[in-house]
Amino acid sequence: MKDLTYLLPCRIETDDRLRNVVTSVSYILKNFPDAKVLIKEVDTKSNFIEYALPQIKKYVGDIGQLKHSFEKSDEKFFHKTRILNDLCVEADTPIIYNHDVDVVLPKNSHELAYQGITQEGSDAVYPFGCGIYQWAVTYSDELLDKFLSSHDGTDFDLSVLDSSKQRIPSSIGWGQMITKAAQVSAGMWNEEFISWGAEDCEFYYRLNLFGFKVGRVIDDIYHFEHGRTFNSHYHNPKFQDNDRLWNWIRTQSKDSLTQYYSKLDYIKRRGEELNASL
């Protein structure tokens, strides 16, 4: 999968988020050595370089396809949509995967999503089922080591997580594999959504409303639980603003949303960066 780049926005604000970043990045690097991995970290200092990277090197070894960039910022709100767009601009492959740092999926789900795009004509594929397909995993340093040490040369042993997982609902968060052309022509991620709340719903809705072919892989997703800061909780001060915007967007027609997106400042800026018409 040399024409695929994984895009991971990153801020490591807790010990459990550190474990999750080490796990998801190691899992991708080990399972898909031909793909590229771009990580953009926005924080007051680079916890990824200091704490995550040494552990990733321990479990993976060669990390040649990994590129990490750091943006120093005192901004308390993690602007995920902007960072995903930064990474999309940087990516130089025709297929990208907007990937949450707190999840892993069966290796086969990645491969089926890739086939959905390259062989079946999908513009985007969500590689997990909608329904009761999420395994919520209570994670620890000991379980991390056991899981990341379970690679047998072909795959990791997901059954290692069995004793610490429970079923809860899944829907449209956590990311998707998508062609870069589709993401750009759809208007990329709406940067009016700041911090956490509704940005995933809106992106999925817009892809479908604008007529892109969106596929699914019906299989499990493993979400490693983590402490909820305001950037990942309903108490987020931006959540209500995001919710109001989402509730407005989902009442609009395709023509109305086309006009709305044509007037957003970030659309013009990203178009200039990409030398493309959004």
C-alpha positions as CSV (number, residue, x, y, z in Angstrom):
1,M,0.0,0.0,0.0
2,K,2.6,2.5,-1.1
3,D,0.0,4.9,-2.3
4,L,-1.5,5.3,1.2
5,T,-0.7,7.7,4.0
6,Y,-2.0,7.5,7.5
7,L,-2.7,11.0,9.0
8,L,-2.7,11.3,12.8
9,P,-3.4,14.5,14.7
10,C,-1.8,14.3,18.1
11,R,-1.7,15.8,21.5
12,I,-0.5,13.7,24.4
13,E,-2.0,15.2,27.5
14,T,-2.3,12.1,29.8
15,D,-0.5,8.8,30.4
16,D,-3.3,6.8,28.9
17,R,-3.2,8.9,25.7
18,L,0.5,8.2,25.6
19,R,-0.1,4.5,25.7
20,N,-2.7,4.8,23.0
21,V,-0.5,6.8,20.7
22,V,2.4,4.3,21.1
23,T,-0.1,1.4,20.4
24,S,-1.8,2.8,17.3
25,V,1.4,4.1,15.7
26,S,3.3,1.0,16.4
27,Y,0.4,-1.1,15.1
28,I,0.3,0.8,11.8
29,L,4.0,0.9,11.3
30,K,4.4,-2.8,11.9
31,N,1.5,-4.0,9.9
32,F,1.8,-1.7,6.9
33,P,5.5,-1.0,6.3
34,D,4.9,0.2,2.8
35,A,2.4,2.9,3.8
36,K,3.5,6.4,5.0
37,V,2.6,7.8,8.4
38,L,2.3,11.5,9.1
39,I,1.8,12.7,12.7
40,K,1.3,16.4,13.6
41,E,1.6,17.2,17.2
42,V,0.3,20.5,18.5
43,D,1.2,21.3,22.2
44,T,3.4,23.4,24.4
45,K,6.2,20.8,24.1
46,S,6.7,17.6,22.1
47,N,5.7,14.7,24.4
48,F,5.7,12.5,21.3
49,I,9.4,12.9,20.7
50,E,10.3,12.7,24.4
51,Y,8.0,9.8,25.5
52,A,6.3,8.1,22.6
53,L,9.0,7.8,20.0
54,P,11.5,5.8,22.1
55,Q,8.8,3.2,22.9
56,I,7.6,3.0,19.3
57,K,11.2,2.4,18.2
58,K,11.5,-0.4,20.8
59,Y,8.5,-2.3,19.4
60,V,8.8,-1.5,15.7
61,G,12.5,-1.0,15.0
62,D,12.6,0.6,11.5
63,I,10.4,3.7,11.5
64,G,11.6,5.0,8.1
65,Q,8.1,5.7,6.9
66,L,7.1,7.8,9.9
67,K,7.3,11.6,9.7
68,H,6.5,13.7,12.8
69,S,6.0,17.4,12.9
70,F,5.6,19.6,15.9
71,E,3.8,22.9,16.2
72,K,4.4,24.7,19.5
73,S,1.2,26.3,20.7
74,D,-0.3,27.5,24.0
75,E,-3.8,27.2,22.6
76,K,-5.9,25.1,24.9
77,F,-8.3,24.0,22.2
78,F,-7.1,21.1,20.1
79,H,-8.2,22.1,16.6
80,K,-8.3,18.7,15.0
81,T,-10.1,19.7,11.8
82,R,-7.3,22.2,11.0
83,I,-4.6,19.7,11.8
84,L,-6.2,17.1,9.6
85,N,-6.3,19.6,6.8
86,D,-2.6,20.5,7.4
87,L,-1.8,16.8,7.1
88,C,-3.9,16.3,4.0
89,V,-2.1,19.2,2.3
90,E,1.3,17.6,3.2
91,A,0.3,14.0,2.1
92,D,1.7,13.1,-1.3
93,T,-0.3,9.9,-1.9
94,P,-3.6,9.5,-3.7
95,I,-5.2,7.7,-0.7
96,I,-5.2,8.9,2.9
97,Y,-6.5,7.5,6.2
98,N,-7.7,10.1,8.8
99,H,-6.8,8.0,11.8
100,D,-7.7,8.4,15.5
101,V,-4.7,7.8,17.8
102,D,-6.9,5.8,20.3
103,V,-7.9,2.9,18.1
104,V,-6.7,-0.2,16.2
105,L,-8.7,-2.3,13.8
106,P,-8.0,-5.8,12.5
107,K,-5.4,-5.8,9.8
108,N,-7.9,-7.2,7.3
109,S,-10.2,-4.2,7.8
110,H,-7.5,-1.9,6.5
111,E,-6.9,-4.2,3.5
112,L,-10.6,-4.4,2.7
113,A,-11.0,-0.6,3.0
114,Y,-8.1,-0.2,0.6
115,Q,-9.6,-2.7,-1.9
116,G,-12.9,-0.8,-1.6
117,I,-11.2,2.3,-2.9
118,T,-8.7,0.8,-5.4
119,Q,-10.9,-2.1,-6.8
120,E,-14.5,-1.3,-6.0
121,G,-14.7,2.4,-6.8
122,S,-15.5,3.8,-3.3
123,D,-14.3,7.4,-2.6
124,A,-14.2,6.7,1.1
125,V,-14.5,3.6,3.4
126,Y,-15.3,3.5,7.1
127,P,-13.4,0.3,8.1
128,F,-15.7,-0.7,11.1
129,G,-19.3,-1.5,11.5
130,C,-22.1,0.8,12.6
131,G,-23.9,-0.7,15.6
132,I,-22.4,-2.8,18.4
133,Y,-19.0,-3.1,16.9
134,Q,-16.8,-1.2,19.3
135,W,-14.7,-3.0,21.8
136,A,-13.9,-0.5,24.6
137,V,-10.5,-1.6,26.1
138,T,-9.3,-0.8,29.6
139,Y,-5.6,-0.4,28.9
140,S,-2.5,-0.5,31.1
141,D,1.3,-0.5,30.5
142,E,1.4,-4.2,31.1
143,L,-1.3,-4.9,28.5
144,L,0.4,-2.6,26.1
145,D,3.6,-4.5,26.3
146,K,1.9,-7.8,26.0
147,F,-0.1,-6.7,23.0
148,L,2.7,-5.0,21.1
149,S,5.0,-7.9,21.8
150,S,2.4,-10.3,20.3
151,H,3.3,-9.6,16.6
152,D,4.2,-13.0,15.0
153,G,5.6,-11.6,11.8
154,T,2.3,-11.2,10.1
155,D,-0.2,-9.6,12.6
156,F,-0.8,-8.8,16.2
157,D,-2.8,-11.0,18.5
158,L,-6.0,-9.1,19.2
159,S,-7.2,-11.8,21.6
160,V,-4.6,-10.5,24.1
161,L,-7.2,-7.7,24.7
162,D,-10.1,-10.1,25.4
163,S,-9.9,-9.9,29.2
164,S,-10.1,-6.1,29.2
165,K,-12.7,-5.3,26.6
166,Q,-16.5,-4.7,26.6
167,R,-19.0,-4.1,23.9
168,I,-20.4,-0.6,23.3
169,P,-21.9,1.2,20.3
170,S,-19.9,2.4,17.3
171,S,-21.0,4.8,14.5
172,I,-18.9,7.2,12.4
173,G,-16.0,8.5,14.5
174,W,-12.4,7.3,14.6
175,G,-11.6,8.0,10.9
176,Q,-11.9,6.8,7.4
177,M,-9.8,5.8,4.4
178,I,-10.5,8.2,1.6
179,T,-9.0,9.4,-1.7
180,K,-7.2,12.7,-1.3
181,A,-9.1,14.0,-4.4
182,A,-12.5,13.2,-2.7
183,Q,-11.5,14.9,0.5
184,V,-10.3,18.0,-1.2
185,S,-13.3,18.3,-3.6
186,A,-15.7,17.8,-0.7
187,G,-14.2,20.8,1.1
188,M,-11.9,19.0,3.4
189,W,-12.6,19.1,7.1
190,N,-14.7,22.0,8.2
191,E,-12.4,24.2,10.3
192,E,-15.3,26.0,11.9
193,F,-15.5,22.9,14.2
194,I,-13.0,23.5,17.0
195,S,-11.9,21.0,19.6
196,W,-14.3,18.0,20.0
197,G,-17.9,17.6,18.9
198,A,-19.9,16.8,15.7
199,E,-17.0,17.2,13.2
200,D,-17.1,13.5,12.4
201,C,-20.9,13.5,11.9
202,E,-20.7,16.5,9.7
203,F,-18.0,15.1,7.5
204,Y,-19.8,11.8,7.0
205,Y,-23.1,13.6,6.2
206,R,-21.4,15.9,3.7
207,L,-19.6,13.1,1.8
208,N,-23.0,11.4,1.3
209,L,-24.9,14.6,0.6
210,F,-22.4,15.6,-2.1
211,G,-22.7,12.2,-3.8
212,F,-19.5,10.5,-2.9
213,K,-19.5,6.7,-2.8
214,V,-19.0,5.8,0.9
215,G,-18.4,2.2,1.8
216,R,-18.2,0.2,5.0
217,V,-16.2,-2.8,6.4
218,I,-18.5,-4.6,8.8
219,D,-16.1,-5.6,11.6
220,D,-14.9,-4.6,15.0
221,I,-12.9,-1.6,16.2
222,Y,-10.9,-1.5,19.4
223,H,-11.0,1.8,21.2
224,F,-8.4,2.2,24.1
225,E,-10.1,4.1,26.8
226,H,-8.6,7.4,28.1
227,G,-9.2,10.2,30.5
228,R,-11.5,12.9,29.1
229,T,-10.0,16.4,29.1
230,F,-12.2,19.2,27.9
231,N,-10.9,18.5,24.3
232,S,-12.6,15.1,24.3
233,H,-15.7,15.6,26.5
234,Y,-19.1,17.2,26.4
235,H,-17.9,19.8,28.9
236,N,-15.7,21.2,26.1
237,P,-16.5,24.9,25.9
238,K,-16.7,24.7,22.1
239,F,-19.1,21.7,22.1
240,Q,-22.3,23.8,22.1
241,D,-21.0,25.9,19.2
242,N,-20.1,22.8,17.3
243,D,-23.5,21.3,18.0
244,R,-25.3,24.4,16.8
245,L,-23.3,24.4,13.6
246,W,-24.0,20.7,13.0
247,N,-27.7,21.1,13.6
248,W,-27.8,24.0,11.1
249,I,-25.8,22.1,8.5
250,R,-28.0,19.0,8.5
251,T,-31.1,21.1,7.7
252,Q,-29.5,22.6,4.6
253,S,-29.9,21.5,1.0
254,K,-27.0,20.5,-1.1
255,D,-27.1,23.9,-3.0
256,S,-27.2,25.8,0.3
257,L,-24.2,23.9,1.7
258,T,-22.3,24.4,-1.6
259,Q,-22.8,28.2,-1.2
260,Y,-21.9,28.0,2.5
261,Y,-18.6,26.2,1.9
262,S,-17.6,28.5,-1.0
263,K,-17.5,31.4,1.4
264,L,-15.5,30.0,4.2
265,D,-12.0,31.5,4.7
266,Y,-10.2,28.2,5.1
267,I,-11.5,27.0,1.8
268,K,-9.7,29.8,-0.1
269,R,-6.5,29.3,2.0
270,R,-6.5,25.5,1.4
271,G,-7.2,26.0,-2.2
272,E,-4.1,28.2,-2.5
273,E,-2.0,25.7,-0.6
274,L,-3.1,22.8,-2.8
275,N,-3.3,24.8,-6.0
276,A,-6.7,23.3,-6.5
277,S,-10.3,24.4,-6.6
278,L,-12.3,23.4,-3.6
